[in-house]
Amino acid sequence: MLSTYLKKIENKEYKVGIIGLGYVGLPLMWTFHEQGMPVIGFDVDQRKVDHVNQGTPYIKHLGQEMMGKLAGSDLCEATSDFARMPEADALLMCVPTPLDHHREPDMSYVVATTQTISKHLRKGQLVILESTTWPGTTEELMIPILEENSGLVAGEDFYVAYSPEREDPGNADFNTAKIPKVVGGHGEDALKLATALYDTAIVQTVPVSNCKTAEAVKLTENIFRSVNIALVNELKVVYHDMGIDVHEVLEAASTKPFGFMKFTPGPGLGGHCIPIDPFYLTWKAREVERYTRFIELAGEINTSMPRYVVDQTASALNQHKKALNGSKVLLIGLAYKPDVDDDRESPTYKLMDYFATVGSEVDYYDPYVPAVPKTREHAQWEGKKSIEWTKEMISSYDVVVISTDHKSIDYAELAEWANLIVDSRNAMGREGIQADHIFKA
Ligand SMILES: NC(=O)c1ccc[n+]([C@@H]2O[C@H](COP(=O)([O-])OP(=O)(O)OC[C@H]3O[C@@H](n4cnc5c(N)ncnc54)[C@H](O)[C@@H]3O)[C@@H](O)[C@H]2O)c1
């Protein structure tokens, strides 16, 4: 059976099903399609399905050209009809793995998708989980659901693997095809098949012993980032009080050719990964009576950063004999990082909340997020629109707080128009703009 599928992969007749056409699933579908593999995308969100089939973009950095090619191809199709799952030889799951209200793993999307697959699973199919998750998810949570509902046996009748996604949306140097892919299989055959599949489209495949090792690799990468970001955030606060510019320190330190890796402080963590993923390990570690103190500490420092930016804004306003209460505050950047339109977990929301709580009048400007979309956590801002970029508007605020340093923003113009600037990203510093009304936070 295995050799038949390997042959199909070699002949590019192996149909790749992608479940979840978001920031991860859509570029993954494109990556296989670019190599001439037939692809079929599944999503519960009919709007995304229609966008793919009609060739209209819905993620900023995955633009018109790519969407047009997908829509115009005989080898690509999207659907919300999950009964078509048996058409695919492989089913790659790229669904969300957020935290619930108690900051514990919310596995509802993974469970729902696995249940759907199990109803349509056929012999010989390869199921790969790509969502970030706690070690053990594939074998302890998914396989029992797949086997129970289908009556098939993993490793005998169908194949299962785990391969974490390392997508970095908006990174011009690395797209899905250029980022090495770690793969863990449930058994030798699953690993061989999954590796052969990724080898067709991705620069390097990195096989590891099993699924839980691959799951742990992804969490380790993101814990590493969270902890290091917390470290430079802590240093930022300490150095500020000592009259030392942390950005200058980090810039100089990063000239060391070994043993140092540069991380950049900011207004807090954002995005669907770094603020969330580490806590998947924290949760699972309790099972073996272990505690992840580094992760908790990093979380504590990183979540305190928006509050720090608010405090720095208060002292900047003080110097202008103004209080936060009653001041007009403009936030620059609603996306959680530069040059993308993804506002998930953006620290700007936290800043908006804090400023509003102390009585400031809050607006934002973001060329990529024209209006606040529907979110679970920040419903009070839903529908609020980005202000327009004009001298008249910018100069009407008591203070402008830079929370996301989009490249397209004209910082020289901002420096000229704004009454007071609090820069949490060193955007002004990088542009070489210095003035008495610009404060770092
Ligand atoms: N965004 C990133 O930069 C990134 C990077 C690496 C890893 N990840 C991980 O990848 C996974 C997906 O993240 P994302 O950013 O692509 O999420 P996303 O929200 O952009 O996309 C998820 C998609 O899954 C769909 N979906 C939800 N439930 C479904 C179901 N039952 N059946 C079919 N489709 C369903 C949603 O409609 C959505 O289109 C997460 O585990 C995330 O942690 C994300």
The ligand as a Gaussian input file, in Angstrom:
#p B3LYP/6-31G(d) Opt

LIG

0 1
 N       -0.564000      32.432000      11.895000
 C        0.674000      32.038000      12.085000
 O        1.586000      32.808000      11.850000
 C        1.014000      30.641000      12.541000
 C        2.347000      30.221000      12.482000
 C        2.679000      28.946000      12.876000
 C        1.683000      28.112000      13.393000
 N        0.396000      28.545000      13.485000
 C       -0.606000      27.602000      13.997000
 O       -1.363000      27.120000      12.896000
 C       -2.725000      26.875000      13.286000
 C       -3.660000      27.668000      12.374000
 O       -3.400000      29.050000      12.557000
 P       -3.863000      30.152000      11.517000
 O       -3.154000      31.397000      11.906000
 O       -3.769000      29.652000      10.125000
 O       -5.420000      30.267000      11.927000
 P       -6.576000      31.012000      11.057000
 O       -7.611000      31.381000      12.063000
 O       -5.983000      32.043000      10.182000
 O       -7.138000      29.849000      10.133000
 C       -7.804000      28.733000      10.621000
 C       -8.883000      28.364000       9.628000
 O       -9.501000      27.153000      10.084000
 C      -10.882000      27.232000       9.776000
 N      -11.591000      26.264000      10.610000
 C      -11.928000      26.347000      11.904000
 N      -12.571000      25.238000      12.284000
 C      -12.638000      24.422000      11.219000
 C      -13.190000      23.139000      10.998000
 N      -13.790000      22.462000      11.984000
 N      -13.078000      22.606000       9.762000
 C      -12.474000      23.313000       8.762000
 N      -11.952000      24.531000       8.925000
 C      -12.025000      25.089000      10.142000
 C      -11.223000      28.683000      10.050000
 O      -12.416000      29.070000       9.397000
 C       -9.989000      29.389000       9.484000
 O      -10.151000      29.722000       8.133000
 C       -2.788000      27.254000      14.759000
 O       -2.558000      26.118000      15.542000
 C       -1.620000      28.212000      14.920000
 O       -1.155000      28.238000      16.257000
 C        0.045000      29.795000      13.053000

